[in-house]
Amino acid sequence: MIAGIPIWIWGAFLAFVAGMLALDLGVFHRKAHTVEMKEALIWSGVWIALALLFNLGLYFFWDRIQPGSAYTPKDASLAFLTGYLVEKALSIDNIFVFLMVFGYFNVPAQYQHRVLFWGIIGALVFRAIFIATGAALLQTFGWMVLVFGVFLAFTGVKMLWLKDKKIDPEKNPVVRGFRKLMPVTPDFVGQQFFTRIDAKLFATPLLIALIFTELTDIIFAVDSIPAILAITKQPFIVFTSNVFAILGLRALFFAVSGLMKLFHYLSYGLAAILMFVGGKMIWTYANHAWLGNPDYKFPIGISLGVIVGILAAAILISLAKPPKNPTHA
């Protein structure tokens, strides 16, 4: 038994996740390709449907999953659904940071799924560790919220002036810094994270993009894990709701990325969203560390409303003022 749940149930759930990931990478994305809007929307629907089916399963089988639990089947299913929706809303922040990371390193569209796939694997491991260790480990990373918030706000401001400028990975300061630890190839080598040149092991810029996505999830876990722990402290519900929200993150990313291509003013919206997310993280840290409000949480509804509002405004402006050059994205 782990947290009152039989080990075989944990094992069955992890086997299901492993099977879906293997199917995803080994069958549907065995060959690197650009994920188009239609495919992204279909996969988004699949992951949402699976989450809802799992929620239904909790309602009908909770008494067998955890006999004698203080939770009724209704309590368990509502806790999962609430946690899933909260994690899904908070993951919106991750999506726009992923867009920034891929743009910053100029990651080709056909390789982005591979980065996100392995990023999801790492995210699942880190989330499990965070949930198991509770708030103590999260507090260790608390200071990173301020650093990352400043970085995102600065990046958003910078994007307004460098909207159409492509980043050369060879000139990227992060790549140059990473070179001190390990040699990095000047260009991407297909979808490989490592390559050998004259029998010497080299990292590729794709590996650095992966490290950034992992770092992003660790930092955003500082917000998301406490948010769901405030809803329920049942580890199985906390973990499974997190997993389903994370598994649907890639498809949602490509759906949003597709919108970026359709509406040319969304790049300005992305800059505004990054500044907002960065400002939100700075404000949250300020409340925790300086203003004496350790339990402060930025309202999820306001956060989601601001992001949706910025996206809607960018789409409406794009429709009202189409680009002079129709091929411009």
N, C-alpha and C positions, 0 to 999 in steps of 0.2 A: 504493500500500500504506500502511495506517495500522496501526502496531503488528503488522506481519506479516500483516494481514488485508486482502484486496483491497477497494478502495474501493466496488466495486459491492455487496459483501456488507453493508458498513456502510449503504450507501444503501438496499438492499432492506429491511434491518431497520427503519430509520427510516421508510421508506415504509409498512411494515406497521403500525408504531405510529401514524403519522399517520392512516392509513386507519381503524384501529380507533377512534381518538379522534373522528374525523369522523363515523363511524357512530354512536358513542355519543351525541354532542351533537346531530348533525344529524338523526338518525332517532329513536332511542329516547328521547331527552330534549329533543326540540325544543321542547316546551312544558313550562314549569315545573310540577312536581308533586311531591308527597310520595312518596319512595321507601319502599315498604312492605317488610316482612320477606321475603316470598316473592320479590319482584324482586331484593332484595339478595342472597339466598342463591343465586339462579340465576346472577347475574352473578359472584358469588364463585367458583362452580363453573366458569364459562366461563373466567375468568382463570387459575385453577389448572390447568385442562385445557390451555390454550394454553401455559403455562409448561412443563408436563410434555411436551407435544408438541415444543416447541422443544428441550428437554433430550434427547429421543429423537433429534431431528435432529442435534444435536451428536455424539452417539454414532456415528451412521451416516455422517456427512459431514465429520467433523472433519479427516480427512486431505486433503480437497479444500478446506476452508475455510482451513486453514493448513498447507500442505505442508511437511514437514520440521520440524514443531514438536517441541519436547522433550516435549510432552504427547502421550500416547496418546489415542485416542478415549474410552477408559474414564476416564482422568485428567480430560479436559476435561468430560465429562458429570457426573462426581462433583463436580468443583470448582464447576460451575454449580449443581447441586442443593444442595450444602452452602451456597453463598453465598446462594441463593434462600431457603432455610429460615432462615438467620441473619437476613437482611434482613426476612423476614416476621415473625420473632419480635420483632425490634427495632422494627418498625413498630407493634406493639401500643401502645407508649408514645404514638406520634403520635395514635392514634385517640382516646385518652382526653383528650389535650390539645385535639384538635379539638372534642370534646364540650364541654369547658370554654369554648373560644373562642366557640362558637355560643350556649351558654347565657349567657355574659358579655355578648354583644352582642344577645341575644334575636333571633337570626336565624330568620325563619320557616322551617319545615321544607321548604316547596316551593322555597326558594331555596338550600338548602344544597348541592345537587348542583352548581349553577353555580359556587359558590365553590370547591368541591373540584376541579372539572374544571380551572379555570384555575390552581388551586394545584398540580395535578399537572403542568401544562405548565411552570410555573416550577420545580418540583422536578426535572424531567427536565433542564432547562437547568443548574441549579445543580449537580446530581450530576455531569453531564458535565464541568463546569469543575473540580469538586473532584477527580474521578478523573484528569483531565489534569494538574492541577498537583500532585497528591499531597499529602503531609502538610504541606507548607509553608503552604499557604493555610488548612488546617484549624487549624493552630496559631495562626494569626492570630485565629481566632474562639474560641480556648480559654477566654478569660476570660468569654465570654458564657455558658458552661455554668454557672458559679457564679451569675451574675445570674439566669438562667432557672430554675435549681434552687431558689433562694430564693423566686422569684416563684410557682412551682408549689406549693411546700410551703405558702406563705402562703395561696394561693388554696384549696388543699384544706382547710386549717383554717377559712377564712372560709366555705366552702360548708356546713360543718356547722351554722353559725348562720343562714345565709341560704338554706336549702334551697328554700323556696317563694317567695322574693322574686324578682320579675321586674325585670330591669335595663332602665331607660329609656335608650336610646342617647343621647338629648339630654343626660342628666346624667352620662354616662360620662366619666371623667377622660381616657381615651385620645382620645375624640372631641374633647373640649375642647382637648387639646394639639395634635391634628392640625389644628384650625381655625386655628392660628397659621400653618400652612403653606398651607392651602387651605380655603375655605369648605365646610362639610359640611351637608347637609340634616338637619333634625331627625328625619325618619322615613325608612324605606325607600321607594324609588321603584321598585316592582316588583322585577325582578331586574337592574336597571341598576346599574353601578358609578359612572356619571357621569350628570348631567342638567344641563339649562340652565334657568335661571330669569331672566327678563328679559335674555336674551342673555348671561348670565354663567354660566361653567362651575362646577358644584358637584360635589363628591364625595358619595357616599352612605355610610351606615354599613356597607353591604355591602363596599365597597372596603377599609375598615379591617379587617374580618374577613378578607378575602383577604390583606392585608399580614401579618396575624398568622399565618395558616396558612403563608405563605412563610417567615416568620421562624422558625416552629417547625421546618420541614424543614431549614433551614440549620443550626440548632442541633443537631438530632438527627443530622445528617450527620457531626458531629464524632465521634459514637460509631460510626455504622454504616459509614462508608467505611473507617476503619482496621480494623474488624472483618472486613470481607470481604477487604481487602488482606492480612490475616494468613493468609487461606486460599489466595488466588491473586493474583498480580500481573499476570495476563494481562488487558489492558484490555478486550478484547471480552467476556470472561466476566464481569468485574467490572461492566461497564456493562449488559449484557443482563440479568443476574440482578437488578440494582438496578431496572431498568425494569419487569420483570415484577412485582416485589414492590410497586412504587409504583402500577402500573396497577390492581392488585387492592385497593388501599388504600381507595378510595371505597366499593366494595361491602361490604367488611368493616366499614367505619365504620357504614353504614346497618343492617347486621345487628346490630351491637352496640347501635346507637341504638334498634332495635326491641326489644331485650331490656330496655332502660331503661324503655320504656313498659309492658312486660308485668309487670315485677317492681319494686314501689315502693321497696324498700330498696336498689336498685342505685345510687340517687343518693348514698347514704351510702358505698357501695362506691367510686363514682367519686371522692369526696372522699379516701378512704383511698388509692386508687391514685395520685392526684395528689401526695399527701404522700410516698408511697413513691418515685415517679419523681423528685420534687424532691430528696428525701434521697439517692437513688442518685447523682444528678448532682453534688450537693454533695460526697459522699464520694469520687467519682471525681476531681473537681477537686482535692480536698484531697490525695489520693494523688499526683497529678501535680505539683502546685505546692508543697506544703508537707511531705509525708512522704517525698519522695525516691524515689517509685515511678513514673517516667515511662511505664512499659509496663503499668501496672495497667489491667485491664479488669474491670468488674463482671461476674460470671458470668451468661451469658445464661440458663442453665437455672434458676438461682435467681430471676432477675428474672421469667421467664415463669411459674415455679411460684407466686411470690407473687401475681402478678396473677390467675392462674387460681384460686388459693385464695380470694382476696378476692371474686372474682365468684361462685364456687360458694357461699361463705358467705352472700353477699347474696341469692342466689336461694333458698337453702334457708330463710333467715329470712323472706323474702317469702312463701314457700309456707306456712310454719308460722304466720305471723302476718299474715293477709290484712288489707288496709286496712278500716277501719270504713266508709269511704265507697267503694263499689265503683268509682266513676267517677274516683277519685283515682289519678294515675299517678306 
